[in-house]
Amino acid sequence: MSNEWSSSAELGTFLRSRRAALTPDAADVVSHGQRRVPGLRREEVAQLAGISTTYYTRLEQGESHQISDSVLDALARVLDLGPDERAHLVRLAAPGRAARRPGDDQERLRPAIQALVDGATGQAAIIVGRRTDLLGANRLGYALWGLPRPDPHSEQRAPNVSRFVFLSPAARDLFPDWESQARSLSSYLRVAAADYPDDPVLHGLIGELSVRSHDFARIWADYPVGDCVHSVREYRHRTAGTMVLNEEIVRLPDDPGIRIIFSGAEDGTPSADRLRSLADGG
C-alpha cells in the first residue's frame, strides 16, 4: 500500500534537522571561514561518523537502504541523539528491525479498561488512542480536560486531544505552559507516524494540523521526537483553579497504541482538594 509518508524521505528530514541543530563547537569541529548553513556540514557529519560524504548524502536524500547497525550507532553518536531519537532513527532507517504495527481503522476500548479508570476515583484518567483520539475517561478526566464523552454510535468523529490542544482556545487557558504540552504531543506524533506508516487517518490528522495550526507547523518543523513519559503538569481549570498534578502513563501490553493517562496529587495538598472538587461539579 502506497501513501505520501515515506520512511526514506522522513529519514532525510530527520538527519537534516539534527545536523542543523549541532554547532561546530559542540561537535568539536574546527570551523574555517563563514558557514553558509546552520549546524554541521554533510561532510563533517560523514567524517565524524566514519562514512563517505557520498553515502551520507544519499541517506539525507532518501536513496540508501540496508543501513548497518554500526552506521546507525555512529550517526546516533555524532548527532548526539537521545534514547527516543535513537529509536526513531532505527524506525526510519531500518523499519524491518523496528516493530511496524498495523493501522486498523477503528480502535476499540474494552469495557474492562473503562472499568479500570472508573475505579480510580482519586485521580483524573483519560484513555487516548494512537491517533490521540479520546477513547474514554473517568468522571474527573472529563471534568479536568473539558472534553465531551465519545459516542460510539455517532457518525461524528471522536474528541481528539491533539485537535483540542492545537485548535481550541480553551487549551491555552487550561495549560499555562501550553508550549510544553504542544511539543510533547508533536514529539509523540512523530513516533506514531513512524510506528504506523500505513495509517491514513493518523497521517491525515498530521496534515490537518499542519494546515490549520501555525504553531503545529512551527513545532513540527523543529522535528521533536519523544514518546509519552511521566511528568508534572500544571492545569489552570476555569472553575477549580490552578493544580499541579503528577502525570503517569500506562500502555496496554496487547495494544500499545492505547495509553491511559492518570493525573493526581498527594492527599492533603491544595491540588488534590481542587481536583476532588471537580467530582462534585466544582
Backbone as numpy.savetxt, mean C-alpha at the origin, in Angstrom:
# Nx Ny Nz CAx CAy CAz Cx Cy Cz
-3.71 -13.87 -20.33 -4.57 -12.67 -20.33 -3.69 -11.44 -20.33
-3.90 -10.54 -21.29 -3.07 -9.33 -21.37 -3.79 -8.18 -20.71
-3.01 -7.27 -20.13 -3.58 -6.06 -19.57 -2.52 -4.99 -19.62
-2.90 -3.76 -19.24 -1.99 -2.64 -19.37 -0.87 -2.69 -18.36
-1.06 -3.47 -17.29 -0.03 -3.55 -16.27 1.02 -4.56 -16.71
2.27 -4.15 -16.76 3.37 -5.02 -17.18 4.42 -5.02 -16.09
4.79 -6.22 -15.61 5.80 -6.28 -14.57 7.14 -5.77 -15.07
7.45 -5.99 -16.36 8.72 -5.50 -16.91 8.76 -3.99 -16.95
7.68 -3.37 -17.42 7.64 -1.91 -17.45 7.64 -1.34 -16.05
6.90 -1.99 -15.14 6.85 -1.52 -13.76 8.21 -1.65 -13.08
8.97 -2.70 -13.44 10.32 -2.85 -12.91 11.18 -1.66 -13.30
11.09 -1.24 -14.56 11.86 -0.09 -14.99 11.50 1.17 -14.23
10.19 1.38 -14.02 9.75 2.56 -13.27 10.27 2.52 -11.85
10.22 1.34 -11.24 10.70 1.19 -9.87 12.20 1.45 -9.77
12.98 0.87 -10.65 14.43 1.08 -10.63 14.78 2.55 -10.84
14.12 3.20 -11.77 14.41 4.62 -12.03 14.08 5.48 -10.82
12.95 5.15 -10.16 12.57 5.96 -8.99 13.58 5.81 -7.86
14.08 4.59 -7.66 15.05 4.38 -6.57 16.42 4.92 -6.95
16.77 4.85 -8.22 18.05 5.42 -8.65 18.03 6.95 -8.49
16.90 7.57 -8.82 16.79 9.02 -8.70 16.81 9.48 -7.25
16.39 8.59 -6.34 16.33 8.96 -4.91 17.68 8.89 -4.23
18.67 8.26 -4.86 20.00 8.13 -4.25 20.87 9.32 -4.58
21.62 9.80 -3.62 22.59 10.86 -3.86 23.98 10.24 -4.02
24.85 10.88 -4.80 26.22 10.36 -4.92 26.91 10.20 -3.57
26.68 11.13 -2.66 27.32 11.04 -1.35 26.84 9.80 -0.60
25.52 9.54 -0.62 24.98 8.39 0.09 25.50 7.08 -0.49
25.75 7.06 -1.80 26.24 5.85 -2.45 27.76 5.80 -2.51
28.40 6.83 -1.93 29.86 6.89 -1.92 30.41 6.92 -3.34
29.79 7.76 -4.18 30.21 7.91 -5.57 30.83 9.29 -5.74
31.99 9.35 -6.34 32.65 10.62 -6.60 31.94 11.30 -7.76
31.49 12.53 -7.53 30.74 13.26 -8.56 31.68 14.19 -9.31
31.63 14.09 -10.64 32.47 14.92 -11.48 31.59 15.85 -12.31
31.77 17.15 -12.12 31.03 18.12 -12.91 29.57 18.20 -12.53
28.79 18.94 -13.33 27.37 19.14 -13.06 26.57 17.91 -13.50
25.69 17.48 -12.65 24.88 16.30 -12.95 23.57 16.74 -13.58
23.23 16.11 -14.70 22.03 16.50 -15.43 20.80 15.69 -15.02
21.00 14.68 -14.19 19.88 13.86 -13.75 19.90 13.79 -12.23
18.72 13.66 -11.60 18.72 13.49 -10.14 19.25 12.12 -9.76
19.89 12.04 -8.62 20.37 10.75 -8.14 21.58 10.25 -8.89
21.69 8.93 -8.98 22.83 8.31 -9.65 22.56 8.12 -11.14
23.65 8.03 -11.90 23.53 7.69 -13.31 23.40 6.17 -13.45
22.89 5.74 -14.61 22.74 4.32 -14.85 24.09 3.60 -14.75
25.12 4.20 -15.34 26.42 3.54 -15.33 26.99 3.42 -13.92
26.62 4.35 -13.04 27.09 4.29 -11.66 26.42 3.14 -10.90
25.10 2.98 -11.10 24.40 1.87 -10.46 24.96 0.55 -10.98
25.15 0.47 -12.28 25.68 -0.77 -12.87 27.05 -1.11 -12.32
27.91 -0.11 -12.22 29.25 -0.35 -11.71 29.22 -0.82 -10.26
28.40 -0.18 -9.44 28.30 -0.56 -8.04 27.72 -1.96 -7.87
26.82 -2.35 -8.79 26.18 -3.66 -8.70 27.01 -4.76 -9.37
28.06 -4.37 -10.07 28.91 -5.36 -10.72 28.31 -5.95 -11.99
27.48 -5.16 -12.69 26.90 -5.62 -13.96 27.20 -4.58 -15.02
26.99 -4.92 -16.27 27.29 -3.99 -17.35 26.22 -2.90 -17.43
26.62 -1.75 -17.93 25.67 -0.65 -18.11 24.58 -1.05 -19.11
24.96 -1.80 -20.14 23.98 -2.24 -21.13 22.91 -3.12 -20.50
23.35 -4.04 -19.64 22.39 -4.94 -19.00 21.46 -4.16 -18.07
22.04 -3.25 -17.28 21.19 -2.48 -16.38 20.21 -1.60 -17.16
20.66 -1.02 -18.26 19.78 -0.20 -19.10 18.62 -1.03 -19.61
18.90 -2.27 -20.00 17.83 -3.15 -20.46 16.82 -3.42 -19.35
17.30 -3.53 -18.10 16.38 -3.72 -16.98 15.45 -2.52 -16.84
16.01 -1.33 -16.92 15.18 -0.14 -16.78 14.22 0.03 -17.95
14.57 -0.53 -19.09 13.72 -0.42 -20.27 12.76 -1.61 -20.40
12.79 -2.51 -19.41 11.87 -3.64 -19.43 12.16 -4.66 -20.50
13.43 -4.79 -20.87 13.80 -5.68 -21.98 14.54 -6.93 -21.53
14.73 -7.12 -20.23 15.51 -8.26 -19.77 14.69 -9.16 -18.88
14.98 -10.46 -18.95 14.27 -11.45 -18.15 15.28 -12.38 -17.48
14.77 -13.29 -16.66 15.63 -14.28 -16.01 16.77 -13.63 -15.22
16.40 -12.75 -14.33 17.40 -12.05 -13.51 17.82 -12.96 -12.36
19.10 -13.12 -12.17 19.60 -14.03 -11.15 19.42 -13.44 -9.76
19.43 -14.32 -8.75 19.34 -13.87 -7.37 20.50 -12.97 -6.99
21.70 -13.26 -7.51 22.86 -12.45 -7.17 22.72 -11.03 -7.70
22.14 -10.88 -8.88 21.91 -9.53 -9.43 20.85 -8.80 -8.61
19.78 -9.51 -8.25 18.74 -8.88 -7.42 19.32 -8.43 -6.09
20.15 -9.27 -5.47 20.78 -8.91 -4.20 21.67 -7.68 -4.37
22.42 -7.64 -5.46 23.33 -6.51 -5.70 22.55 -5.23 -5.92
21.47 -5.29 -6.69 20.66 -4.09 -6.93 19.99 -3.62 -5.64
19.50 -4.55 -4.85 18.87 -4.18 -3.57 19.88 -3.48 -2.67
21.11 -3.97 -2.67 22.16 -3.35 -1.84 22.52 -1.96 -2.36
22.74 -1.84 -3.65 23.17 -0.56 -4.23 22.07 0.49 -4.09
20.82 0.09 -4.31 19.70 1.03 -4.26 19.18 1.24 -2.84
19.81 0.57 -1.87 19.47 0.74 -0.46 17.99 0.44 -0.20
17.55 -0.72 -0.69 16.15 -1.10 -0.55 15.87 -1.70 0.82
14.74 -1.33 1.39 14.29 -1.94 2.63 13.66 -3.29 2.35
13.24 -4.02 3.39 12.67 -5.36 3.20 11.46 -5.38 2.27
10.53 -4.43 2.45 9.35 -4.40 1.59 9.73 -4.07 0.15
10.67 -3.15 -0.03 11.11 -2.79 -1.37 11.86 -3.94 -2.03
12.67 -4.67 -1.25 13.38 -5.84 -1.77 12.39 -6.91 -2.24
11.35 -7.14 -1.45 10.32 -8.11 -1.85 9.60 -7.65 -3.11
9.37 -6.35 -3.22 8.70 -5.81 -4.41 9.58 -5.97 -5.64
10.88 -5.78 -5.47 11.82 -5.98 -6.58 11.72 -7.41 -7.11
11.64 -8.37 -6.21 11.53 -9.78 -6.62 10.20 -10.01 -7.33
9.12 -9.41 -6.82 7.81 -9.58 -7.47 7.87 -9.13 -8.93
8.55 -8.02 -9.16 8.58 -7.44 -10.51 9.59 -8.12 -11.41
10.77 -8.40 -10.86 11.86 -8.93 -11.68 11.76 -10.43 -11.89
11.21 -11.14 -10.93 11.13 -12.60 -11.01 9.77 -13.07 -10.54
8.71 -12.72 -11.27 7.35 -13.05 -10.80 7.13 -14.54 -10.61
7.90 -15.39 -11.29 7.76 -16.82 -11.11 8.20 -17.27 -9.74
9.11 -16.48 -9.11 9.59 -16.82 -7.77 8.71 -16.23 -6.69
7.94 -15.24 -7.04 7.04 -14.62 -6.07 5.67 -15.30 -6.16
4.91 -15.21 -5.10 3.58 -15.83 -5.08 2.62 -14.96 -5.88
2.27 -15.39 -7.08 1.32 -14.65 -7.89 -0.08 -15.19 -7.58
-0.94 -14.31 -7.18 -2.24 -14.74 -6.67 -3.33 -14.46 -7.69
-4.31 -15.33 -7.78 -5.39 -15.08 -8.72 -6.25 -13.92 -8.27
-6.85 -13.24 -9.21 -7.69 -12.10 -8.88 -9.15 -12.40 -9.13
-9.80 -13.09 -8.21 -11.22 -13.39 -8.36 -12.01 -12.08 -8.39
-13.11 -12.09 -9.16 -13.90 -10.88 -9.29 -14.55 -10.47 -7.97
-15.01 -11.45 -7.22 -15.78 -11.16 -6.02 -15.06 -11.66 -4.77
-14.86 -10.79 -3.81 -14.31 -11.20 -2.52 -15.47 -11.46 -1.57
-15.42 -12.59 -0.93 -16.52 -12.98 -0.03 -16.02 -13.07 1.40
-16.85 -12.58 2.30 -16.50 -12.57 3.71 -17.24 -13.69 4.42
-16.49 -14.58 5.05 -17.13 -15.66 5.78 -17.83 -15.12 7.03
-19.01 -15.63 7.35 -19.73 -15.15 8.55 -18.89 -15.27 9.81
-18.01 -16.27 9.89 -17.20 -16.44 11.09 -16.25 -15.27 11.29
-15.78 -14.67 10.20 -14.88 -13.51 10.32 -15.65 -12.30 10.81
-16.87 -12.11 10.29 -17.69 -11.01 10.78 -18.01 -11.19 12.26
-18.27 -12.44 12.68 -18.55 -12.70 14.09 -17.33 -12.41 14.95
-16.14 -12.66 14.42 -14.92 -12.39 15.16 -14.78 -10.90 15.47
-15.00 -10.06 14.48 -14.85 -8.62 14.73 -16.01 -8.08 15.56
-17.19 -8.68 15.43 -18.31 -8.24 16.27 -18.01 -8.50 17.74
-17.21 -9.54 18.01 -16.88 -9.85 19.39 -15.83 -8.95 19.99
-15.16 -8.17 19.18 -14.13 -7.24 19.69 -14.79 -5.93 20.07
-15.53 -5.94 21.17 -16.36 -4.79 21.53 -15.56 -3.60 22.03
-14.33 -3.83 22.49 -13.53 -2.72 23.01 -12.66 -2.05 21.97
-12.68 -2.57 20.73 -11.84 -2.01 19.68 -12.67 -1.78 18.42
-12.26 -0.79 17.66 -12.84 -0.61 16.33 -12.17 -1.60 15.39
-12.96 -2.27 14.57 -12.40 -3.25 13.64 -13.09 -3.10 12.29
-12.28 -3.04 11.24 -12.81 -3.04 9.88 -12.13 -4.16 9.11
-12.84 -4.70 8.12 -12.32 -5.78 7.28 -12.19 -5.24 5.87
-10.97 -5.28 5.34 -10.66 -4.65 4.06 -10.13 -5.70 3.10
-10.63 -5.68 1.86 -10.18 -6.61 0.84 -8.94 -6.12 0.12
-8.47 -6.92 -0.83 -7.21 -6.60 -1.51 -7.30 -5.31 -2.32
-8.54 -4.94 -2.73 -8.72 -3.69 -3.48 -9.07 -2.53 -2.54
-8.92 -2.74 -1.27 -9.27 -1.81 -0.18 -10.77 -1.56 -0.09
-11.57 -2.51 -0.62 -13.02 -2.44 -0.39 -13.30 -2.75 1.08
-14.28 -2.06 1.64 -14.74 -2.36 2.99 -15.69 -3.54 2.92
-15.25 -4.69 3.42 -16.06 -5.91 3.36 -16.93 -6.08 4.59
-16.56 -5.44 5.67 -17.32 -5.56 6.90 -16.63 -4.78 8.01
-17.26 -4.72 9.17 -16.71 -4.01 10.32 -17.59 -4.31 11.53
-17.11 -3.94 12.72 -17.99 -3.98 13.88 -18.59 -2.58 14.09
-19.39 -2.48 15.11 -20.11 -1.22 15.31 -19.16 -0.04 15.49
-18.08 -0.24 16.27 -17.12 0.83 16.49 -16.36 1.16 15.20
-16.10 0.14 14.39 -15.39 0.38 13.14 -16.17 1.27 12.20
-17.46 0.98 12.03 -18.30 1.84 11.18 -18.38 3.25 11.74
-18.50 3.35 13.05 -18.65 4.67 13.68 -17.36 5.47 13.59
-16.22 4.82 13.75 -14.94 5.53 13.70 -14.67 6.07 12.31
-14.85 5.24 11.29 -14.52 5.63 9.92 -15.65 6.43 9.26
-16.86 6.29 9.76 -17.98 7.01 9.14 -18.37 6.47 7.79
-18.12 5.18 7.55 -18.45 4.56 6.28 -19.72 3.73 6.41
-20.51 3.64 5.34 -21.76 2.86 5.41 -21.48 1.36 5.37
-22.44 0.60 5.84 -22.32 -0.86 5.77 -22.45 -1.32 4.32
-21.57 -2.20 3.85 -21.72 -2.72 2.48 -22.96 -3.59 2.38
-23.67 -3.47 1.27 -24.87 -4.26 1.04 -24.58 -5.29 -0.05
-24.44 -6.57 0.32 -24.10 -7.59 -0.67 -25.18 -7.77 -1.73
-26.39 -7.30 -1.47 -27.50 -7.47 -2.41 -27.68 -6.24 -3.31
-26.89 -5.21 -3.08 -27.01 -3.99 -3.86 -26.06 -4.04 -5.07
-26.48 -3.40 -6.16 -25.63 -3.31 -7.34 -24.61 -2.18 -7.20
-24.78 -1.34 -6.20 -23.81 -0.27 -5.98 -22.51 -0.86 -5.45
-21.38 -0.23 -5.85 -20.09 -0.75 -5.40 -19.92 -0.52 -3.90
-19.14 -1.40 -3.30 -18.92 -1.35 -1.86 -18.13 -0.10 -1.48
-18.28 0.39 -0.25 -17.42 1.48 0.20 -15.96 1.06 0.05
-15.12 2.00 -0.34 -13.72 1.70 -0.59 -12.85 2.66 0.22
-11.93 2.09 1.00 -11.10 2.91 1.88 -10.21 3.87 1.09
-9.67 3.42 -0.04 -8.80 4.30 -0.82 -9.59 5.46 -1.42
-10.78 5.18 -1.95 -11.60 6.27 -2.48 -11.95 7.25 -1.36
-12.27 6.72 -0.20 -12.62 7.59 0.92 -11.45 8.51 1.28
-10.26 7.93 1.42 -9.10 8.72 1.86 -8.72 9.77 0.83
-8.74 9.41 -0.45 -8.24 10.33 -1.47 -9.31 11.25 -2.06
-10.57 10.84 -2.00 -11.60 11.60 -2.70 -12.61 12.27 -1.78
-12.65 11.91 -0.49 -13.64 12.48 0.41 -13.01 13.53 1.32
-13.57 14.75 1.35 -13.07 15.76 2.29 -13.16 15.31 3.74
-14.09 14.41 4.06 -14.23 13.94 5.44 -12.98 13.22 5.91
-12.22 12.60 5.01 -11.02 11.88 5.41 -9.96 12.83 5.92
-9.87 14.01 5.34 -8.85 14.97 5.78 -9.21 15.54 7.16
-10.49 15.54 7.48 -10.89 15.93 8.83 -10.61 14.80 9.82
-10.82 13.56 9.38 -10.67 12.42 10.28 -9.21 12.15 10.62
-8.30 12.33 9.66 -6.88 12.04 9.86 -6.07 13.33 9.90
-5.66 13.79 11.09 -4.83 14.99 11.15 -3.55 14.85 10.33
-2.96 13.66 10.35 -1.79 13.39 9.52 -2.25 12.66 8.27
-3.00 13.38 7.45 -3.58 12.76 6.26 -2.50 12.25 5.31
-1.42 12.96 5.17 -0.36 12.57 4.23 0.19 11.18 4.58
0.38 10.91 5.86 0.89 9.60 6.27 -0.09 8.49 5.92
-1.36 8.71 6.17 -2.38 7.71 5.83 -2.41 7.49 4.32
-2.33 8.58 3.55 -2.39 8.47 2.10 -1.18 7.72 1.54
-0.01 7.98 2.09 1.19 7.28 1.62 1.16 5.80 1.99
0.61 5.48 3.15 0.48 4.08 3.54 -0.41 3.32 2.55
-1.51 3.94 2.17 -2.41 3.29 1.21 -1.75 3.14 -0.15
-1.06 4.18 -0.61 -0.38 4.10 -1.90 0.68 3.02 -1.88
1.41 2.92 -0.76 2.44 1.89 -0.63 1.83 0.50 -0.73
0.69 0.31 -0.07 0.01 -0.99 -0.12 -0.46 -1.28 -1.55
-1.04 -0.30 -2.23 -1.56 -0.53 -3.57 -0.45 -0.93 -4.54
0.76 -0.43 -4.34 1.89 -0.85 -5.17 2.15 -2.35 -5.00
2.12 -2.80 -3.75 2.34 -4.21 -3.47 1.20 -5.04 -4.05
-0.03 -4.60 -3.86 -1.18 -5.35 -4.35 -1.18 -5.44 -5.86
-0.76 -4.37 -6.54 -0.73 -4.37 -8.01 0.23 -5.43 -8.53
1.33 -5.63 -7.83 2.30 -6.67 -8.24 1.80 -8.06 -7.86
1.12 -8.19 -6.74 0.60 -9.49 -6.31 -0.56 -9.95 -7.18
-1.34 -9.00 -7.69 -2.52 -9.33 -8.49 -2.45 -8.62 -9.85
-1.50 -9.03 -10.70 -1.33 -8.32 -11.98 -2.49 -8.51 -12.94
-3.33 -9.53 -12.72 -4.44 -9.82 -13.63 -5.79 -9.42 -13.05
-5.78 -8.51 -12.09 -7.03 -8.04 -11.48 -7.41 -6.70 -12.11
-8.30 -6.68 -13.09 -8.63 -5.42 -13.77 -9.34 -4.42 -12.86
-10.08 -4.91 -11.87 -10.79 -4.00 -10.96 -9.78 -3.24 -10.10
-8.78 -3.95 -9.59 -7.74 -3.30 -8.78 -6.99 -2.25 -9.60
-6.58 -2.62 -10.80 -5.82 -1.68 -11.62 -6.71 -0.54 -12.13
-8.01 -0.84 -12.28 -8.95 0.23 -12.61 -9.08 1.24 -11.49
-9.06 0.76 -10.24 -9.10 1.65 -9.08 -7.89 2.58 -9.08
-6.71 2.01 -9.32 -5.49 2.82 -9.35 -5.57 3.87 -10.45
-6.07 3.48 -11.62 -6.24 4.45 -12.70 -7.23 5.54 -12.37
-8.35 5.15 -11.72 -9.36 6.13 -11.32 -8.78 7.15 -10.34
-8.05 6.66 -9.33 -7.47 7.58 -8.35 -6.42 8.48 -9.00
-5.68 7.96 -9.96 -4.66 8.77 -10.64 -5.29 9.93 -11.38
-6.50 9.72 -11.91 -7.18 10.76 -12.68 -7.93 11.72 -11.76
-8.56 11.19 -10.72 -9.45 12.02 -9.91 -8.76 12.71 -8.74
-7.56 12.24 -8.35 -6.88 12.83 -7.19 -5.47 13.25 -7.57
-5.23 14.56 -7.54 -3.88 15.07 -7.81 -2.91 14.57 -6.73
-3.40 14.45 -5.50 -2.52 13.99 -4.42 -2.13 12.53 -4.62
-3.07 11.71 -5.07 -2.71 10.32 -5.34 -1.67 10.24 -6.45
-1.89 10.99 -7.53 -0.93 10.98 -8.64 0.45 11.43 -8.17
0.47 12.44 -7.29 1.75 12.93 -6.77 2.46 11.88 -5.93
1.73 11.26 -5.02 2.33 10.25 -4.15 2.70 9.01 -4.95
1.84 8.60 -5.87 2.11 7.42 -6.70 3.39 7.60 -7.51
3.63 8.82 -7.98 4.84 9.09 -8.76 6.11 8.94 -7.93
5.99 9.11 -6.61 7.15 8.91 -5.73 7.50 7.43 -5.56
6.59 6.57 -5.95 6.74 5.11 -5.90 7.01 4.60 -4.48
6.15 4.93 -3.51 6.29 4.30 -2.18 5.89 2.84 -2.25
6.59 1.99 -1.55 6.30 0.55 -1.53 6.33 0.08 -0.08
5.30 -0.63 0.34 5.31 -1.17 1.69 4.00 -1.86 1.99
4.09 -2.94 2.75 2.88 -3.64 3.15 2.30 -2.96 4.38
1.06 -3.28 4.68 0.39 -2.70 5.84 0.95 -3.33 7.11
1.37 -2.50 8.03 1.95 -2.98 9.29 1.29 -2.24 10.45
1.60 -2.70 11.66 1.03 -2.05 12.85 1.53 -0.61 12.95
0.75 0.23 13.57 1.12 1.64 13.69 0.34 2.27 14.84
0.65 3.51 15.11 -0.12 4.34 16.04 -0.69 5.48 15.22
-2.01 5.61 15.21 -2.64 6.58 14.33 -3.56 7.51 15.12
-3.54 8.76 14.74 -4.39 9.77 15.38 -5.66 9.97 14.55
-6.79 10.01 15.24 -8.08 10.28 14.62 -8.66 11.54 15.24
-9.35 12.30 14.43 -10.04 13.50 14.91 -11.51 13.36 14.52
-12.25 12.64 15.38 -13.63 12.32 15.07 -14.53 13.52 15.31
-15.51 13.69 14.46 -16.34 14.91 14.53 -17.17 14.99 15.80
-17.49 13.84 16.42 -18.28 13.88 17.67 -17.49 13.39 18.88
-16.65 12.40 18.70 -15.93 11.84 19.84 -14.66 12.61 20.18
-14.14 13.38 19.24 -12.93 14.16 19.49 -11.67 13.43 19.05
-10.54 13.90 19.54 -9.24 13.36 19.13 -8.90 12.09 19.90
-8.47 11.07 19.15 -8.07 9.79 19.75 -6.75 9.35 19.13
-5.87 8.82 19.95 -4.64 8.20 19.48 -4.78 6.70 19.71
-4.86 5.93 18.62 -5.20 4.52 18.70 -4.06 3.65 18.17
-3.87 2.52 18.83 -2.93 1.51 18.36 -3.60 0.69 17.27
-2.92 0.55 16.15 -3.50 -0.15 15.01 -2.74 -1.45 14.76
-3.45 -2.56 14.78 -2.88 -3.88 14.50 -3.62 -4.49 13.31
-2.86 -5.15 12.45 -3.43 -5.71 11.22 -3.25 -7.21 11.21
-4.32 -7.92 10.95 -4.31 -9.39 10.90 -4.73 -9.82 9.51
-3.92 -10.68 8.88 -4.27 -11.24 7.58 -4.85 -12.64 7.76
-5.79 -13.01 6.90 -6.36 -14.34 6.94 -5.42 -15.31 6.22
-4.97 -16.36 6.89 -4.01 -17.27 6.26 -4.50 -17.88 4.95
-5.80 -18.17 4.85 -6.31 -18.80 3.64 -6.80 -17.79 2.62
-6.71 -16.51 2.93 -7.05 -15.46 1.97 -6.28 -14.21 2.36
-4.96 -14.17 2.06 -4.11 -13.07 2.54 -4.45 -11.72 1.97
-5.31 -11.67 0.96 -5.73 -10.37 0.45 -6.67 -9.64 1.38
-7.28 -10.36 2.31 -8.22 -9.77 3.25 -7.50 -9.47 4.56
-7.67 -8.25 5.05 -7.03 -7.83 6.29 -8.09 -7.34 7.28
-7.87 -7.67 8.55 -8.69 -7.11 9.63 -7.84 -6.08 10.34
-8.34 -4.86 10.43 -7.61 -3.76 11.06 -8.29 -3.44 12.38
-7.58 -3.72 13.48 -8.08 -3.43 14.82 -7.47 -2.13 15.31
-8.28 -1.26 15.88 -7.81 0.01 16.43 -8.35 0.17 17.84
-7.45 0.38 18.81 -7.89 0.50 20.19 -6.87 1.27 21.02
-7.21 1.48 22.27 -6.34 2.21 23.19 -6.39 1.53 24.55
-5.39 1.81 25.36 -5.30 1.22 26.69 -6.46 1.69 27.57
-7.04 0.76 28.31 -8.16 1.10 29.18 -7.79 2.22 30.15
-8.73 3.11 30.36 -8.52 4.21 31.28 -7.96 5.46 30.65
-7.56 5.39 29.41 -7.01 6.57 28.73 -8.16 7.36 28.10
-7.96 8.67 27.89 -9.01 9.45 27.22 -9.38 8.89 25.85
-8.40 8.36 25.13 -8.70 7.81 23.80 -9.63 6.61 23.91
-9.39 5.74 24.90 -10.25 4.57 25.08 -11.66 4.99 25.44
-11.78 6.00 26.32 -13.10 6.47 26.72 -13.85 7.09 25.54
-13.13 7.85 24.71 -13.77 8.49 23.55 -14.18 7.46 22.51
-13.33 6.44 22.33 -13.68 5.39 21.37 -14.92 4.64 21.87
-14.95 4.36 23.16 -16.10 3.62 23.73 -17.39 4.44 23.58
-17.27 5.75 23.62 -18.47 6.59 23.51 -19.14 6.45 22.15
-18.36 6.04 21.14 -18.96 5.85 19.82 -19.96 4.71 19.81
-19.74 3.72 20.66 -20.68 2.61 20.74 -22.04 3.06 21.26
-22.04 4.16 22.00 -23.29 4.70 22.55 -23.86 5.80 21.67
-23.26 5.95 20.49 -23.75 6.99 19.56 -23.16 8.33 19.84
-22.01 8.37 20.66 -21.43 9.65 20.99 -20.56 10.20 19.91
